[in-house]
């Protein structure tokens, strides 16, 4: 089964079973299943415009499920904290990176929910393993996911039947942007190392 077939099946499930199908899909994507979840959010916006889905229910269910998925990813990182501390805790660079994440992690969590989505799952793990405060994580994750659902669902709503064209552009742009951020981070790390 190809990704296109699977995506078509998931879209059919969303039409048939409504917001719960979307919720399960974004939950699975949030824990790391490689689903093109932004595509489904865009499509759901178009389905809301067409009267297939209800806006308040869809938004509430999708937000609840995606935040639960993010929290599960955070929890997996939290479980690895003891191992990570034992393995890397005495290394100065590790402690420095943890401190930096404690100070600036909120913006990383927020932006990876809606703008840099390809690196959202690793960010959840890093937040958990670095000991980032759970309530702060939850607040930033919920704010970012709400931004994602409203922005991309809104685009699907606005563009209606053309949501697939918008989806391709956003998928390409998001991957490129995440790649550039990772490249810039690598260059910065390399230059600081010298």
N, C-alpha and C positions, 0 to 999 in steps of 0.2 A: 504494500500500500504506500503510495507516495504522499508527500506532505500536502500536495494540492487536494488529493482525495480526502485525507484526514481533515483538512481545513473545511472542505465542503461538508463533510459529515458533521463537524462541530457546529457549523453555521446552521445546518438543518436541525440539530439538537436545540440550538438557541431559539430558533423559530418555533419548534414543537414544544419544548419544555420551559421556555422563557428565561427569566432572570436567574433561576437556579443553575441552569446549564452554563450560562455565562459565568456565574460565581464559581462553579467547580473548575471551569477552564482557567480563569485568572488565578485561582488558588494553586492549581497544578503548575502554572507558569511561574508563580512567585516562589515555589519551592525548587524550581530548577528544571521542570519538564520543558523541553524546547518547543513550546507552542508560540506562534506569532500572536501573542495576546493583544497587541495594539490593533491588529487587523480585526479581531473580534469586538473590541471596544468601538472601533469605527463603524463596523457593521451594525452593532447594537444601536448606535446613534441613528443610523439610517432606518433601522427597524422601529425605533421610537417615533421617528417622523412619519412612518407609514402606518402607525397605529398597531403594530404587531406586539410591541413591548410597552409597558407603562414606565414613564420616567422615574417617579419617586421610588418605586419598588426596585427597578433595575439598578438605579444608582446606589441605594442602600444595601442591597444584596451583594452587588459586585464589590463595593467598598469593604463590607464586612469580610467577605471571603478572601480578597487580595491581602488585606491587612493580617488576617489569620495566617496566610501563606508566608508573608514577610516575617511574622513573629515566629513561625516554626523554623524558618531559616536562621533567624537570630538565635533561637534556642539551640539549634545544632552547633552554631559557633560557640555558644556559651558552654555546651558540653565539652567542647575541645579546649576550653580555656586552661584547664589544669595541665593537659598535655603540652599545650603551646607554651605555657609559663615554665614548665619543667625543661622543655627543649630550648626555648629561645629567651627566657626571662632574664638571663644574666648578660645578654648581649646588649651593648649600649644602643646600637641602631634600632633594635627591637623596642627597647623602652622609649626611645625617642619617637618612634613611629606610633606607639600606643598613646603617648602624651599628645602628639599632634592630632590623632584621631579623637581623643577626648575633647580637645579644644575646638576642632573644626569638623568633626564627624557629622554634625547635624546638617550642614549644607550638602555634604556628600550623600547622606541618606535621602534628603529631599530631592536633589537633582537626579539621582539614579532611579527614582520612582517614575519620572515622566520625561526627562530629557536624555539621560544617558542610560536607558533601560537595559542595554546589553550587559552592564556591569552591576545590576541591582542585586542579583543573588550573591555574588562574592562580597558585596558591601554588607549584606545582612550577616554573613559569616564573620567578617572582620569586626563588625560592631559587637557581635556576641563574644567573640574570642578576645577582644580587647577590653572587655568589661564595661562597655558603654552602658550608661544607665538605662534600664529597660523602659521606664516611662518616657524618657526623652526620645529613645528609639521609636517607641510607639507613636508619639506625637508627630515626629518628623515623617515617619513612614505614612501615617494616615493623611497628613497634609499633602505630601507628595502624590499619594495615590488618588486623593480627591482631585488634585490638579490634573493628573493624568486622565481620569475618567471624564471630568468635565470638558477638558480641552479636546481630547481626541473623540469622545462621544459627541461633543458639540460640532466638531468638524464633520463627523458622519451624518449628523442631523442636518447641517447646513448644505452639504453636498449631496445628500440623498442617494440617488442611484449611482452617482459617480464616486462613491466612497472607496472603491477598489483602486482607482487612479491615485487618489490621495494616499491610500495605504502604501502603495509601492514607493511613492516619493518619501514618505515618512520613514519607512523601513530602511531605505538606502541612506537617508540623511542621518538617522540615528546611529547606524553602524559606522558610518564615516566619522561622525562626531566622537563616538566612543573610542574609535581607533586613534584619532588625533589626540584626544586627552591622554590615552595610555602612552602614545609616542612622546608627547610633551613631558609626561611624568618620568618616563625612562631617560630622556635626555637630561632633565633636571637632576635626577638621581645620579646619573653618570658624571655630570659636570661638578656636582657637589662632592663626589667621591674623590675627585682629583686633588 
